[in-house]
Amino acid sequence: MVEKKIYSLLVTLALWGFLLLVSSCDHSTSLPDISEVDVAWRFVPFHKNQSKKDSTEVFISQTLENHPAFGNIFFSNVLPVLNLSTEDKKEVLEDYGFTSLVDTCSHIYSDISELEEEFDKAFKYYSYYTSDKSIPNVYTFVSGFAYQNFVFQDGNRDGLGIGLDMYIGSNFPYKSIDPKNPAFSQFLTQYFDKRYILRKSLLAWIDDKIEPAQTGQLAEIIIRNGKIIYLLEKILPLSPKDIILEFQPDEYQWCLMNEPELWTHLLKNNLLFSNQFTKINKLVNPAPNAPGIPPEAPGGVANYIGWRIVQDYMQRSKVSVAELLTTSEFQKILDVSKYRPRVRKD
């Protein structure tokens, strides 16, 4: 009898554990159905053209003919060769170092279909939540370490450019390219990785659509950034939160455990409504760390607070995502949210 009871208990525990595992791993039941959402856009893997061009002049003219908006920006700003002689154009575009870089990116991104599928899902989620059908065309290219992302006017819609050479991987020796260039600092290049292409590219596009901060106050900036993070969370529902926030996993864990202390720091030091750039810059922008905050915390850590404020606002106000994005009154969002910091599990 005792053995039967033990066996029964073990079976029950095993079943309970299995159900917990299934519920924790299966996100599909909580995600909206986007199978009927229709979005029109083009994915242009221009980097592949860069690796198989016939001649420099033909390559440029064909690009300008097939992709006039992108081609003009690419050959005027990214690789500014339009006004050069044929010989100088050839020297730039056929430089051994540059062609080797093109080959490297073409190898790493030889199969770009998965990235295209992920963008398509993200755009469908975006359209689902905002009812906005104006989806950008996406162009991948190799820039010679000049551009990571840019947004431009591509006919009657946006265009989104993605410099694949700025996503080779965090182990690539970016610092050796130009040791004095702060753009190649380790706290930035640790995110120059495939895993962050969607997050960084979509952020560039969304940021271009949301009204800039007007007062320069920390509260306004972090709530604006919180809107962007909130939308990224919605349109990239399976991405880990640390990637959505662009924090390292241990930095995100620090935020979860120290949210009350972080909020207290902002209030105690009169930072929340400060517009002094030197005081708030590292709280909202990438940096090795933030002043006055333990080194375990990431630069830009105050954006985590802005995201939590927006989450609370959305829960209390019941407004749509589209309405959130057009709400410019940051004080209203802060007041309605009734934000209270707390230690969280996730």
C-alpha positions as CSV (number, residue, x, y, z in Angstrom):
1,M,0.0,0.0,0.0
2,V,2.8,2.4,0.9
3,E,4.6,1.6,-2.3
4,K,1.4,2.4,-4.3
5,K,1.0,5.7,-2.6
6,I,4.6,6.7,-3.3
7,Y,4.3,5.6,-6.9
8,S,1.0,7.6,-7.2
9,L,2.7,10.7,-5.7
10,L,5.7,10.4,-8.0
11,V,3.4,10.2,-11.1
12,T,1.4,13.2,-9.9
13,L,4.6,15.3,-9.3
14,A,6.0,14.2,-12.7
15,L,2.7,15.2,-14.5
16,W,2.6,18.6,-12.6
17,G,6.2,19.2,-13.5
18,F,5.5,18.4,-17.2
19,L,2.5,20.8,-17.2
20,L,4.6,23.5,-15.7
21,L,7.3,23.0,-18.3
22,V,4.8,23.1,-21.2
23,S,3.1,26.2,-19.9
24,S,6.5,27.9,-19.4
25,C,7.8,27.0,-22.9
26,D,4.6,27.4,-25.0
27,H,4.1,31.1,-25.7
28,S,1.8,30.5,-28.7
29,T,-1.4,30.5,-26.6
30,S,-0.7,34.1,-25.4
31,L,0.3,35.5,-28.7
32,P,-2.1,37.2,-31.1
33,D,-3.0,35.4,-34.3
34,I,-1.2,37.3,-37.2
35,S,-1.9,34.7,-39.9
36,E,-4.4,37.0,-41.5
37,V,-2.4,40.2,-41.2
38,D,-1.2,41.3,-44.6
39,V,1.8,43.6,-45.0
40,A,3.5,44.7,-48.2
41,W,7.2,45.3,-48.2
42,R,10.4,44.3,-50.0
43,F,13.5,42.7,-48.7
44,V,16.6,43.6,-50.8
45,P,19.8,41.7,-50.0
46,F,22.0,44.3,-51.6
47,H,25.1,42.9,-50.0
48,K,24.9,40.0,-52.4
49,N,25.1,42.4,-55.3
50,Q,28.2,43.9,-53.8
51,S,30.0,40.5,-54.0
52,K,29.2,39.7,-57.6
53,K,29.4,43.0,-59.5
54,D,30.7,42.9,-63.1
55,S,32.3,46.4,-63.4
56,T,32.2,49.4,-61.1
57,E,30.3,51.7,-63.5
58,V,27.7,49.0,-64.4
59,F,27.2,48.1,-60.8
60,I,26.5,51.7,-59.8
61,S,24.2,52.4,-62.8
62,Q,22.2,49.2,-62.2
63,T,21.8,50.0,-58.6
64,L,20.6,53.6,-59.3
65,E,18.2,52.2,-61.9
66,N,16.7,49.4,-59.8
67,H,16.9,51.1,-56.4
68,P,17.1,54.8,-57.0
69,A,16.4,56.1,-53.5
70,F,18.7,53.6,-51.8
71,G,21.3,53.9,-54.5
72,N,21.6,57.6,-54.3
73,I,22.0,57.5,-50.5
74,F,24.4,54.6,-50.6
75,F,26.7,56.1,-53.3
76,S,26.4,59.7,-51.9
77,N,26.7,59.1,-48.2
78,V,27.6,55.5,-47.3
79,L,30.3,55.1,-49.9
80,P,30.5,58.5,-51.5
81,V,31.8,57.8,-55.0
82,L,29.2,59.3,-57.3
83,N,31.3,62.4,-58.1
84,L,34.6,60.5,-58.4
85,S,36.3,59.5,-61.6
86,T,35.8,55.9,-62.9
87,E,39.3,55.0,-61.7
88,D,38.7,56.4,-58.2
89,K,35.4,54.7,-58.0
90,K,37.1,51.4,-58.8
91,E,39.8,52.1,-56.3
92,V,37.2,52.5,-53.5
93,L,34.8,49.7,-54.4
94,E,37.4,47.2,-55.4
95,D,39.8,47.9,-52.6
96,Y,41.1,44.5,-51.2
97,G,40.2,45.3,-47.6
98,F,36.7,46.3,-48.6
99,T,36.1,43.3,-50.9
100,S,37.4,41.0,-48.2
101,L,34.9,42.6,-45.8
102,V,32.1,42.0,-48.4
103,D,33.2,38.4,-48.7
104,T,33.1,38.0,-44.9
105,C,29.6,39.4,-44.6
106,S,28.4,37.3,-47.6
107,H,29.7,34.2,-45.9
108,I,28.1,35.0,-42.5
109,Y,24.9,36.1,-44.1
110,S,24.8,33.6,-47.0
111,D,21.3,32.5,-46.0
112,I,19.3,35.6,-45.2
113,S,15.9,33.9,-45.5
114,E,15.5,33.5,-41.7
115,L,16.1,37.2,-41.1
116,E,13.6,38.1,-43.8
117,E,11.0,35.8,-42.1
118,E,11.7,37.4,-38.7
119,F,11.2,40.9,-40.1
120,D,8.0,39.8,-41.7
121,K,6.7,38.5,-38.4
122,A,7.7,41.7,-36.6
123,F,6.0,43.9,-39.2
124,K,2.8,41.8,-38.9
125,Y,2.8,42.2,-35.2
126,Y,3.5,45.9,-35.6
127,S,0.5,46.2,-38.0
128,Y,-1.7,44.2,-35.7
129,Y,-1.0,46.4,-32.7
130,T,-1.0,49.8,-34.5
131,S,-3.2,49.2,-37.5
132,D,-0.5,50.9,-39.5
133,K,0.2,49.3,-42.9
134,S,3.1,51.6,-43.8
135,I,5.9,49.1,-43.6
136,P,9.4,49.9,-44.7
137,N,11.4,48.2,-47.4
138,V,14.6,46.6,-45.9
139,Y,18.0,46.8,-47.6
140,T,21.1,44.9,-46.3
141,F,24.5,46.2,-47.4
142,V,28.2,46.4,-46.4
143,S,29.3,49.9,-45.6
144,G,33.0,49.7,-44.7
145,F,32.2,50.1,-41.0
146,A,30.4,53.4,-41.7
147,Y,26.7,52.7,-41.0
148,Q,24.8,50.3,-38.8
149,N,21.3,51.4,-39.6
150,F,19.6,54.3,-41.4
151,V,16.0,55.2,-42.3
152,F,15.3,57.0,-45.6
153,Q,12.4,57.9,-47.9
154,D,12.0,55.1,-50.4
155,G,9.3,56.2,-52.8
156,N,6.0,56.4,-51.0
157,R,7.2,54.5,-47.9
158,D,10.2,54.3,-45.6
159,G,13.4,52.4,-46.4
160,L,15.4,50.8,-43.6
161,G,19.1,50.2,-44.3
162,I,21.1,47.6,-42.4
163,G,24.9,47.5,-42.5
164,L,25.8,43.9,-42.0
165,D,29.4,44.6,-41.3
166,M,28.3,46.2,-38.1
167,Y,26.7,42.9,-37.1
168,I,29.6,40.5,-37.7
169,G,29.8,39.4,-34.1
170,S,30.9,40.7,-30.7
171,N,34.2,38.8,-31.0
172,F,35.2,40.6,-34.2
173,P,38.1,43.0,-33.5
174,Y,36.2,46.2,-34.2
175,K,38.5,48.2,-31.9
176,S,41.5,47.5,-34.2
177,I,39.8,49.3,-37.1
178,D,40.1,52.6,-35.3
179,P,41.3,52.4,-31.7
180,K,40.5,56.1,-31.1
181,N,36.9,55.9,-32.4
182,P,34.5,55.7,-29.5
183,A,32.0,54.0,-31.8
184,F,34.1,50.9,-31.5
185,S,34.2,50.8,-27.6
186,Q,33.6,47.4,-26.1
187,F,30.4,48.4,-24.4
188,L,29.0,49.1,-27.8
189,T,30.6,46.4,-30.0
190,Q,29.3,43.7,-27.6
191,Y,26.0,44.2,-29.3
192,F,27.3,44.2,-32.9
193,D,25.9,40.7,-33.3
194,K,23.3,38.8,-35.3
195,R,21.0,38.5,-32.3
196,Y,20.6,42.3,-32.2
197,I,19.8,43.0,-35.8
198,L,16.0,43.0,-35.4
199,R,16.1,45.0,-32.2
200,K,18.5,47.7,-33.4
201,S,17.0,48.0,-36.9
202,L,13.4,48.2,-35.7
203,L,14.4,50.6,-33.0
204,A,15.9,52.9,-35.6
205,W,12.7,52.8,-37.6
206,I,10.3,53.2,-34.7
207,D,12.4,56.0,-33.2
208,D,12.0,57.9,-36.4
209,K,8.2,57.7,-36.1
210,I,7.8,59.0,-32.5
211,E,7.9,62.7,-31.6
212,P,11.2,63.7,-30.1
213,A,11.4,64.8,-26.4
214,Q,10.7,68.5,-26.1
215,T,11.9,69.4,-22.6
216,G,15.0,67.3,-22.3
217,Q,13.9,66.2,-18.9
218,L,14.9,62.7,-17.8
219,A,11.3,61.7,-17.1
220,E,10.2,62.7,-20.6
221,I,13.2,60.9,-22.3
222,I,12.8,57.6,-20.4
223,I,9.0,57.5,-21.0
224,R,9.6,58.1,-24.7
225,N,12.2,55.4,-24.7
226,G,9.9,53.2,-22.6
227,K,7.3,53.5,-25.4
228,I,9.8,52.2,-27.9
229,I,10.8,49.3,-25.7
230,Y,7.2,48.5,-25.0
231,L,6.4,48.3,-28.7
232,L,9.6,46.3,-29.4
233,E,8.4,43.9,-26.7
234,K,5.1,43.5,-28.5
235,I,6.5,43.0,-32.0
236,L,9.4,40.8,-30.9
237,P,7.4,38.7,-28.4
238,L,9.8,35.7,-28.3
239,S,13.0,37.8,-27.9
240,P,14.5,37.7,-24.4
241,K,14.0,40.9,-22.4
242,D,17.7,41.6,-22.1
243,I,17.9,41.7,-25.9
244,I,14.8,44.0,-26.1
245,L,16.5,46.4,-23.6
246,E,20.0,45.8,-25.1
247,F,21.4,44.8,-21.7
248,Q,23.6,41.9,-20.8
249,P,21.7,39.1,-19.0
250,D,23.3,39.9,-15.6
251,E,22.6,43.6,-16.1
252,Y,18.9,42.8,-16.7
253,Q,18.9,40.7,-13.5
254,W,20.4,43.6,-11.6
255,C,17.5,45.8,-12.8
256,L,14.9,43.2,-11.7
257,M,16.4,43.0,-8.2
258,N,17.3,46.7,-7.7
259,E,14.4,48.6,-9.3
260,P,13.3,50.2,-6.0
261,E,16.9,51.4,-5.2
262,L,17.2,52.8,-8.8
263,W,14.0,54.8,-8.5
264,T,15.1,56.1,-5.1
265,H,18.4,57.2,-6.6
266,L,16.6,59.2,-9.3
267,L,14.3,60.9,-6.8
268,K,16.9,61.5,-4.1
269,N,19.3,63.2,-6.5
270,N,16.6,65.3,-8.2
271,L,17.3,63.6,-11.5
272,L,13.8,62.7,-12.6
273,F,12.9,66.2,-13.9
274,S,16.5,67.3,-14.6
275,N,17.4,68.4,-18.1
276,Q,21.1,68.7,-17.4
277,F,22.7,66.6,-20.2
278,T,25.9,65.9,-18.3
279,K,23.9,64.4,-15.4
280,I,21.4,62.3,-17.3
281,N,23.3,61.3,-20.5
282,K,24.7,58.0,-19.2
283,L,21.3,57.1,-17.6
284,V,19.6,57.1,-21.0
285,N,22.3,56.4,-23.6
286,P,24.8,53.5,-24.0
287,A,27.7,53.8,-21.6
288,P,30.0,51.5,-19.6
289,N,28.0,52.4,-16.5
290,A,25.9,55.2,-15.0
291,P,27.3,57.7,-12.4
292,G,26.3,57.1,-8.8
293,I,24.9,53.6,-9.6
294,P,26.7,50.3,-8.8
295,P,28.9,49.1,-11.7
296,E,26.7,46.0,-12.1
297,A,24.1,48.3,-13.6
298,P,24.2,49.0,-17.3
299,G,24.5,52.4,-19.0
300,G,21.1,53.6,-20.1
301,V,19.6,51.9,-17.0
302,A,16.9,54.6,-16.5
303,N,15.2,53.4,-19.7
304,Y,14.3,50.3,-17.7
305,I,12.3,52.5,-15.4
306,G,10.6,54.2,-18.3
307,W,9.6,50.9,-19.7
308,R,8.0,49.8,-16.4
309,I,6.2,53.1,-16.2
310,V,4.7,52.6,-19.7
311,Q,3.8,49.0,-18.8
312,D,1.8,50.3,-15.7
313,Y,0.3,53.1,-17.8
314,M,-1.0,50.6,-20.4
315,Q,-2.4,48.4,-17.8
316,R,-4.3,51.2,-16.1
317,S,-5.3,53.3,-19.0
318,K,-6.5,50.5,-21.3
319,V,-5.5,52.7,-24.4
320,S,-4.3,51.1,-27.6
321,V,-0.7,50.8,-28.6
322,A,-1.5,53.3,-31.4
323,E,-2.8,55.8,-28.9
324,L,0.3,55.3,-26.7
325,L,2.6,56.1,-29.5
326,T,0.8,59.4,-30.3
327,T,0.5,60.5,-26.6
328,S,3.2,63.2,-26.1
329,E,2.1,64.2,-22.5
330,F,4.8,62.3,-20.5
331,Q,3.5,63.8,-17.2
332,K,0.1,62.3,-17.9
333,I,1.6,58.9,-18.6
334,L,3.6,59.1,-15.3
335,D,0.5,60.2,-13.3
336,V,-1.9,57.6,-14.7
337,S,0.6,54.8,-14.4
338,K,0.7,55.2,-10.6
339,Y,4.2,53.6,-10.9
340,R,5.5,51.9,-7.9
341,P,9.0,50.2,-8.1
342,R,9.3,46.6,-6.9
343,V,11.6,43.6,-7.0
344,R,10.6,41.4,-9.9
345,K,11.2,37.9,-11.3
346,D,10.8,39.1,-14.8
